[in-house]
Amino acid sequence: MTHKLGFVRSTIKHMKQTSLTSLAILLAACSASAENMLFNFGYTSRIYTGTNSPGHSAGDSSGTNWFNVYQDINSGVKDENGNATDLVLDFGTTTTDFGTTLDFSASTNSANYNMSASVDAGLATLFDTNLGEGNAVRGGSGSLGIGLSITGLDAGEYVFYVTAFRGDTASGAERDFNIFAGVSSDAITDFSSYSIGTITNTAGISEWTVGDNYIKGSFTIDGVNDTFSLLSNSDSYIGVLTSLEIIAVPEPSVFGLLAGLGSLTLVATRRRR
């Protein structure tokens, strides 16, 4: 009997150790494969390092490494934890004012602006280190929209959070920005059927509110549709992008495996007691 009891205890201990080891390996694998991106669209003097953002507020974003984007980039993009990725970013502008057709060959660059004292205080302080002071816009004058494409994301499900805020004048702080987004086998150039909503930027809102100061969406990257594209424009203003968070959604099988390993550990612990 003593021999059998010892064997059972040894087996349970081995099961527990195996389940915990498997859990650690699984978590490491998930962390290594997920590409969670935090983009700050602004010139180099406006690199954001805060954690007050729509994605952080929702509990999806966790890192603090915001990648500053102010021009096309083919390499060197890092994720929210500072790890290198294979992403390629390409900017474009609409071919007409307030239009939805994007031209990726057009020259695009970022610009900074200084906050005006007349800007609504709530909008000005949404980001905890003044990310709103930097934004990506088309170089020059006019009212063209701004867009981008991102290629190289791992296959899987994603959610994204986008903000568009222009606050250098009192009227600019309340500008509406129409947001379009989708995936395809190549960069999207015609966004007429990809509308996901409008960011209204209502004055007096000092907390993150979907549809008011940000838009949330989702998309799937697979073997065919592997390019995510985004467009921001206004009915009366130049297109603006302030921030973009792209967060990988864990697969349901991962949740199931985690639950299974947790149950296995619990059962082993109870049997040992």
N, C-alpha and C positions, 0 to 999 in steps of 0.2 A: 504493500500500500504506500509506504514512504517513497519507494522508488517511483511509483506511478505518479504520486503527487508532485514529486520533484520534476518529473518529465513534463507534466502539465504546466507547471510554473515556468519552466524553461521555454516551453513552446509559446506561452502567452507573452513572455518577455521579448522573445524573438519577433513575434508578430507586432508588438508595440514599436520596437526599434525599427522594424522594416517599414511600418506605416509612416512613422515620423521621418525616416530617411526619404521615403518616396515623396512625402509631402514637401520636404525641403527641395528635392530635385525638381519637382513639378513647379513650385513657386519660382525657382531660379530660372527654369526654362521659360515660363510665362513672362517673367520680367525681362529676359534677354530678347525675346522675340517681339514683344509689344513695342511699337513705335508711337509713343505719346509725345506730341509736338506742341510747343508753345511758341507762337510767332508774334513778335512785336514789329509792326510796320512803322519804322521811323528812321531818322538819320542816326549816325553813330553816337551823337551826344545824348540820345534819348533811349538808351538801353534800359528796359524794364527788368527789375529783379524782384518784384513783389509777388504776393500770393493772393491778393484781392482781385479776383477775376470771376467771370461767370462759371467757368469750369471748376475752379477751386471751391466756389460757393456751393456748387451742386455736388461736390465730393468726387468728381471724376478726375480732375487734375490734382497732382500731388507734388510735382517737382517745382524747382525754382529757376531752372535754366531756360530763359526766354531767348530764342534765337532772333537776333536783330536782322531784318530783311529790308534792304533799301535798293536792291537791284537784282537782276537775274543771277542765279547761282547754280552751278553744276556740281559742286562738291563742297564738303566741309559743313554741311547741315548737321546740327546736333539735336538730340531729343531733350525732353524735359529734365533728364538727369545728367546731361552733358555727354552722352555717348554718341559716337559718330553713326550716321545713317547713310543710305544710298539715295537719298532724295535729290530730285532736280526740280528747281522752281523757275518758272518763266512768267514774267509780267506781260500784260498787254493793256491796251486801251480801246474803247469803243470807236467805231469808225465815224459815228455822228454823235452830236450832243444828245445826251439822255437816251442813247440807243442801247440795244442788247446784242449787237454784233461786235465781237472782239477781234482785234488785230494784234497778234503777238509779235509782229515785226516792228511795231511802233516803239519809239523811245519812251521809256518809263523810268521815273526815279522818285525818290522820297523827298519830302520837304517837312521842315519843322515849323511850328508857329508858336508864338508866346500867348499864354492865357491872358485874356482881358479881364479886368476887374469887374466888368459888367456881366460876365458869364455866370449863369446859375451855379451857386456854390455846390449843390448836390451833384451835378454832372461833373464839375471840375474835380471832385474828390472821390469819384467812384474807384479809380485806381489809386492804390496807396502810395505810389511813388510817381504820380503825374504821367502815366503812360499816355493820357489824353493829349499831352503836349506834342507828341510825335505822331505822324500819320503818313501813309504812303499815298501819294497823289501823282497825277500826270504832270510832267514838267511843262511849264508854260501856262498860258491862259486858256480860257474856254470852259466847257462844262462836260467834258468827256468822262465816261465811267472808267473805273479801273478794275482789272481782273487778273487772275493768275491761274496757273495749272501746276499741279504737284504730281510727279511721277516717281515711283520707287517704293511706295508703301507696301508693307507685307499684306498678303491676302487675308481677308477677314472683315468683320463688321466694325464700323467706326461711328462715333458721334462727334459733332464739332460745334463750337461756339464761336460766333463772329461778332465783333463790335465795330461800329462805324460812327465816329464822333468828331465833329468839327466845332471847336469852341473858342475861336479867337475873336468872335463878336457875339453879342447877345442874340442876334437873329440866327447866327450860325449854330449856336448851341442847340437849337430846336429843329434843325434840318432833318427831314425824312430821307432815309437811304433805302432803296430797293435792293434786296439781296437775292441773287440767283446762284444755284449750286447744283452740281451733278457729277456723275462719272461716265466715262466713255473709254473707248479703246485709244483715243487720242485727245488732245486738248480741245475742249468745247469752244467753238467760235460763234455759234448761234444759240443764245440763251433764252430765246423767246418762250420756250416751253419749260424752263427750269426755275421758275420763281418759287421761293420758299417763304417770302414774307417781307415786311417793311419794318425797319428800325425807326421808331418815331422820335426818340430822344426828347420826351416830354419834360418840360421844366418842372423842378420841384421833386423829382424822383432821386433819392439818395441811396437806393439799394438796387441790386441787380434784379431786373424784372424782364422776363422773356417777352419779346415783341416791343418792348419799350426802349431799352438800351442795349439789347443783344438779341440775336436769333440763334436758336439751336436746331440742328438738323442731323441726319444720319446718312450713311452711304455704305456700300459694299465694294470691296476690291476683290476681283477674281482673276482668273487667267486670261480673260478677254477684256473686261473693263478695268483697267489698272491706272487710270489717270483721273484725279479729282480736280475739278475746275470751279472757280468762284468768281462772281462779278458783283460789284457794288456801284450803283449809280443813283442819281437823284433826279427828280423831275424839274429841278431848277438850279442845280448846283453841280460842282465838280465831284466826281466819284472819290470816296474816301474809304480806306481800310485802316483800322486802328489795331486790332488784335485778332488772332485766329488760334483756337485750341483744337487739336485733332487727337482724339483719345480712342485707343483700341478697346473694343468690348470683348471681355473674355468669352470663350465659347461655352455653350451650355454644358458640354461634356466635361469641361474643366470644373464647373461648379459641382456637377454630379460626382466627379472623382474626389474632389475635396470633401464633399459631404460623406462619401463612402469611407474615406480614410479617417475622417473624424469619428464616425460611428465605430469603426474597427478599433480605434484607440480607446474609445469609451467602454466598449464591451470588454476589451482586454483588461482595462483598469478595474472594472467591476468584478471580473472573474478572479483577479489577483487578490482583491479585498475579501 
